[in-house]
């Protein structure tokens, strides 16, 4: 993992230009763009659909706010956060570190009328720093501790929208869903758990009546990388505990046995499990995949949901065990018993013994759980969102942070930016990364072509001239999964 500066040098890097310079008064092009966005917002907020003048990630957020969350566009203040927050003590170190960064950054942006805010993973503000007058103005919109800035509560904004995308997000003027925040410019980034991918916190920089320097997103990326080093360190420590529990258990178990992290990825597996899951004998799991980047996700669609269910049960009772019927490729539905691996009263992983059926059944009748909605991939085309079943997507192609989906309905822009983020959403549905720019639905591969120098290309629709390249790094796994 690349080392990132985590000291005052990072923070004191000139996040925003001093007040009074030219960037505080946008030029003609910027004013024209802002006017177009304002007109688009006015039309969209009254129920119309729009086709242009708004960035795709902002448009996708507007759709969520209007059609899914039903946020009032006339809102001028964030609501108070709910009293109950299931954050637990595990992330206290992360919040403390972010608070330190926020305080240092607040000292830097104070002269430029800026405000720095840190939230937890639900969008609840934990602290703000910066220019006192700007903070007082922000408090009029309830941009202050104990208020909720998730998209569901407060619409498109730097804090809440950062939870929906990969990397930094900037929201300027009328790009905010709520009219009461149109005088603000803000940029935020989510800090994510490297094991589960879920948001733990966010850090945001805002200015009123002025623009943000283009250097702000880069600073936010450094701040997030710095904080995620601690999350990575914790993940490695958890994996060592998981490996130790696996070594103890494997001596008493002859059937397929897997040790999973909190996100349902394989940390360790015995030979029988490697064979059943079709992992190579020399896979990192055979010796213990301590590094999060080395772990593989089994091709079992419901596994992540089952692990999440099991972890919730085990958090209440460390002696808990339960089982589920899991669809394993080539073997159909196989019973699997899960038992928690704990450390200091925290669930850090799961032992999964295939072929056993012990404890509480998964998804039993009478629990009162809602019927889950079918999985959907959200795309943007012209004036509307496109809801796609994963099976409709043949492959995804990245153009930097923009991701295009090749589908049965044509080429569609993904509403989510960043191929890594799309990969997280689709990996449980049979998709595999085959190249740094391509993610392929292996169930849709119809032909495999070899190049003159041994290169490998995948064809998901022989009717169109498409060749999806497979990198040398991914070629052995893809050949194995396709049986070629």
C-alpha positions, 0 to 999 in steps of 0.5 A: 500500500502506498504511503500517504502523508498524514501530517500537517503538510497535507492539510496546509496545501492551499485547499482554496484560493484566497478571497478576492482573486479572480476565481471568486468571480466566475468567468463568462463560461462558468456563469453560462454553465451555472445558468444552464444548470439552474434552468435544468434544476428548475425544470427537473424539480417541477417534474420534467426530465432533462437531457443535458447541461448536468453532469451524469453523477449529479443527474443520477443523484437528482433522480434518487432525490426526486423519485426514490427519496422524495426530498423536498427541493425547497428544503433550506435546512438539514433535519436533525439526525436520528438519535440511534446510530449503530456505529459502534466503538470500532470506528472511534479511532477513524473519527478521531483521526478525521477530526484531527485532519478536519481541525488542521484543514479548518485552520487553513481554510479559515482565511478563505471563508471555508468550512470543513465538516466530518460525518459518520457513515450515515451522514450525521455531522460529527464536527465542523471547523473553519471560518467563524462567520462561514460556520454561523452561516452554515448553521442557518442551514443546520450544517452543524453537529447532530444534523443529517446530510445523507442524500435521503435526508438533505438531497444532493450535497458533497457529504451525502452524495460522496456515499453514492460514488467512488472518489471525491465529488464536487457539488456547486450551486444549483447542482444541490438538490435543495434550493436552500443550498444553492449559494454553497459550493462543496466537495466531499469524499467517503472513507470506506471499510476496505473489507466490506466497501461500506462507508464509515465516514466522510470529510467535506469542504464548503464555501458560501458564495464562492467556488472551490479550488480545483486542488480540493478533490486531490486533497480530499483523496489524500485525506481519505487515503491517509485515514484508510491506512488505519482501516487497512491496518485493522483489516490485516489484524482481523485477518490474522485472527481469522487465519488463526481460528481457521488453523484451529478448526481445520484439523477437526474438519475433513469437508470443505472449510472456508474462513471469510472476512466480514465482507464474505471474501475468502481469507483461508480455505482447505484443499476441499474448499479450494476445489469446490470453489474452483480456486487454484491450489496456489491461491492466496487463500491456501496460505491465508490471504491477510492482505485485503487485495489478495482475497477472492469472492466466491461465485455464490450470489447470496453469500455476502447477504448471508454473511451480513445476516450471520454477523448481525446474529453473532453480534448479539450472541458470540456462541451463535451458529446458523446455516444457509443453502448456498448455490455453488457453481457445479454443485447446486444448492449446498448447505453451509454452516456459519460460526463467528470468529470474534476478537475482543467481542467483535465479529471479525469473520466467519467459519463456513463449513460446507455440507453441514446444517447446524443452528438457525436457518437463514431466511426462515418463515415468520421473521417479518423480513421484507421481500427483497427487491430484485437487484438492479444496475442503474444507468443514465440515458438521455432524459431518464434513468435505466433500470437494468437486471445484471443479466442484461449487462454484457460488460462494463468499460471504464473511461477514467471514472466514467463507466459505460455498460454494454447491454441488450438495450445498447450502450448506457452510461452507468450512474455510478462512477468508477469501475471499482465501485461497479465491480463491488456491485456486480461481482456477486452476479457472475461478473469478473474483472478481466482488465483494468478497464473492463468488467465482464459478465462471464455468463454472457461470454459466447466466444473466446478468441486468441490473438497472434501473440497468445492474447485472450479476447472475450466476445459476449455478442457475436453479432457485433464487432466487440473484443474485450481484452483479458490482461495477462494478470487475469487470464489464468483465472478467466481460462479456469472459470470458462473452462478453456 
